[in-house]
Amino acid sequence: MQLNHIDLPVPDVAATSAFFQDYLGFQHLQTMGDHEMAILRGEGGLVLVLNRRAATDSGAFPDSFHIGFLLDSDQAVHAAYVRLKGAPLEQISPVQESRGACVFFLQAPGGIRVEISHRQG
């Protein structure tokens, strides 16, 4: 079985879609309605669906919820960190070594916690 897509509710589909395209290299496939939904494709074929969150939805993801992206080397993680440090982010952690990985976390628009890492082996 292969993961096909991830569907995330966000308050601003356009802003979140632009972030994933501009900073994480996703390709825009389709936008539906007045930015009610955007469909993006990442490297490796992962499809990311962003839906406008209902006004009645609190929008809070659980504390441990995040999506993770693997890079090919520690150097690539450090380069991504430098590039993303200039992005309009609410939060970005320093690069650190954790459980055998070179990793950092950031908060993407829409409250999405993102892990960028390289794992040895």
C-alpha positions as CSV (number, residue, x, y, z in Angstrom):
1,M,0.0,0.0,0.0
2,Q,1.3,3.5,-0.9
3,L,0.3,6.8,0.6
4,N,-1.7,8.7,-2.1
5,H,-2.5,12.0,-0.6
6,I,-2.8,14.1,2.6
7,D,-5.8,16.4,3.0
8,L,-5.4,19.3,5.4
9,P,-7.9,22.0,6.5
10,V,-6.4,25.5,6.6
11,P,-7.9,29.0,7.1
12,D,-6.2,30.5,4.0
13,V,-5.8,28.0,1.1
14,A,-4.1,30.6,-1.2
15,A,-1.4,31.5,1.4
16,T,-0.8,27.9,2.4
17,S,-0.6,26.8,-1.2
18,A,1.8,29.5,-2.1
19,F,4.1,28.6,0.8
20,F,4.3,24.9,-0.2
21,Q,5.0,25.9,-3.8
22,D,7.5,28.7,-3.1
23,Y,9.4,27.2,-0.2
24,L,8.9,23.4,-0.4
25,G,8.9,22.9,-4.2
26,F,5.3,21.6,-4.6
27,Q,3.7,21.9,-8.0
28,H,0.2,23.4,-8.3
29,L,-2.2,21.1,-10.0
30,Q,-5.6,22.7,-9.5
31,T,-7.5,25.3,-7.5
32,M,-11.3,24.8,-7.1
33,G,-13.8,27.5,-6.3
34,D,-12.7,30.8,-4.8
35,H,-9.6,29.2,-3.2
36,E,-11.9,26.6,-1.5
37,M,-9.4,23.8,-2.3
38,A,-6.0,23.5,-3.9
39,I,-4.3,20.4,-5.1
40,L,-0.5,20.3,-5.1
41,R,2.0,17.6,-6.0
42,G,5.4,17.2,-4.3
43,E,8.6,15.4,-5.2
44,G,8.0,11.7,-5.3
45,G,4.3,12.1,-6.3
46,L,2.7,12.9,-2.9
47,V,-0.5,14.9,-3.4
48,L,-1.3,17.6,-0.9
49,V,-4.9,18.7,-0.8
50,L,-5.6,22.0,1.1
51,N,-9.2,22.7,2.0
52,R,-10.6,25.9,3.4
53,R,-11.4,25.1,7.0
54,A,-15.0,25.6,8.1
55,A,-15.6,28.7,10.2
56,T,-17.0,26.6,13.0
57,D,-13.8,24.5,13.1
58,S,-11.3,25.5,15.8
59,G,-8.5,24.6,13.4
60,A,-6.1,23.4,16.1
61,F,-4.0,20.4,15.0
62,P,-3.1,18.1,17.9
63,D,0.3,19.1,19.5
64,S,2.2,16.2,18.1
65,F,0.7,16.4,14.6
66,H,3.2,17.2,11.8
67,I,4.2,16.3,8.3
68,G,7.8,15.4,7.6
69,F,10.0,15.7,4.5
70,L,13.3,13.9,4.1
71,L,16.3,15.4,2.3
72,D,19.4,13.6,0.9
73,S,22.0,15.0,3.3
74,D,22.7,17.0,6.4
75,Q,24.0,19.7,4.1
76,A,20.7,19.8,2.3
77,V,18.9,20.2,5.6
78,H,21.2,23.2,6.5
79,A,20.7,24.7,3.1
80,A,16.9,24.4,3.5
81,Y,17.1,26.0,6.9
82,V,19.0,29.0,5.5
83,R,16.5,29.4,2.7
84,L,13.4,29.0,5.0
85,K,14.8,31.3,7.6
86,G,13.9,34.2,5.2
87,A,10.3,32.9,4.7
88,P,7.3,34.5,6.4
89,L,7.0,31.9,9.2
90,E,5.6,32.1,12.6
91,Q,8.1,29.7,14.0
92,I,11.3,27.9,12.9
93,S,13.5,25.9,15.2
94,P,17.3,25.7,15.0
95,V,18.8,22.7,13.1
96,Q,19.6,20.0,15.7
97,E,20.7,16.4,15.9
98,S,17.9,14.2,17.3
99,R,17.5,10.4,17.3
100,G,20.0,10.0,14.6
101,A,18.7,12.7,12.4
102,C,19.7,16.2,11.4
103,V,16.3,18.0,11.7
104,F,14.5,21.3,12.2
105,F,10.8,22.2,12.5
106,L,8.8,25.1,11.2
107,Q,5.2,26.3,11.4
108,A,3.7,26.7,7.9
109,P,0.7,29.0,7.2
110,G,-2.4,27.3,8.5
111,G,-0.8,26.1,11.7
112,I,0.9,23.1,10.0
113,R,4.0,21.9,11.8
114,V,6.6,20.7,9.2
115,E,9.7,18.6,9.9
116,I,12.6,18.8,7.5
117,S,15.3,16.1,8.1
118,H,18.0,13.8,6.9
119,R,18.4,10.4,8.6
120,Q,21.7,8.5,8.5
121,G,21.4,5.1,6.8
